[in-house]
Amino acid sequence: MDAVTKITLGERNRELIKLAHKIDLLMPVGQTHKDLCDCIVVLSTHLKSGAADPMVAERLKNISNMVILARRIISEELKKIESSL
């Protein structure tokens, strides 16, 4: 369980899967969108496996990649909005 939010890993994993589905359904289709969904699936897989400490660095790298991809998507969408004004 997460000490702050009291969410179990199973619940967190279900939320990640929901997030991947939402992104897949609601975001414009593109490589960045696909890469973000892929990162979420990888993180979900790591959480499901309950991998020990050696996987922590890989999970953190994956989370970092998710943030970078999300920022890229936001930036791309902002440019589209600005160009249409």
N, C-alpha and C positions, 0 to 999 in steps of 0.2 A: 504494500500500500504506500501511496505517496503521503508523506507526513504533513504536507501543506494542504492538499485538497481532499485527502481521504479517498482517492480514486484507485481502484485496484488496477493491476497491469492489464487484466482482461478487459476492463471497462475502457482504459486508455487505448488499448488496441482496437476495440470496436469504434471508438471515436476517430481514430486515425483512418480506418477503413471508410467510415462515413465521409471524412474529409476528402479522401481520394476520389470517391464517387461524386461528391459535389463539384470538385474541380473538373473532373472529367465531363460532367453534364453541363456545367454553367460557364466555364471559361472558354475563350476562343481556342480552337484547335490549332496547335502549333508544336514545334519541337520543345520549347521551354515548358509548355503545359504538360507534355508527355514526360519530360524529364522530372518534373516536380511530382507527378503521380508515381513514377518509378521510385523516386526517393522515399515517398511515403510507404510504398509497398515494402521496400527493403527494411525500413525502420520497423514496420509492423512485423515482418518476419523475424527480425532480431528480438523484438519484445516477446513474440510467441515462443521462440526457442529458449528464452531465459538464459542466454549465453552469459558466461562468466566474464570476469574482468578483461581478458584479452580483447573482447568485442566492444568494450566501452569506447575506446579510441575511434573505432570504426563507426559506432553509433553517433558519436559526437561530430565526426566529419560529415556523416550523412545529414545530420540536423543542420549543420552549417551550410551544406549544399542546398538544403530546402529553403533556408532563409535567403540565400543568394538568388535562387531561382524565383522565389516569390517577389523579391525586389525587382528582378528583371521584368517579370510579368507586369507588375504595377507601373514600372517606368514605361514600358511599351504601350500600355493602355492609356497612361497619362499623355503620352505624345499623340496618340490617336485623337483623344479628346481635345487637346490644345489645337491640333491642326484643323479640327472641324469648327472651331469657334471663329 
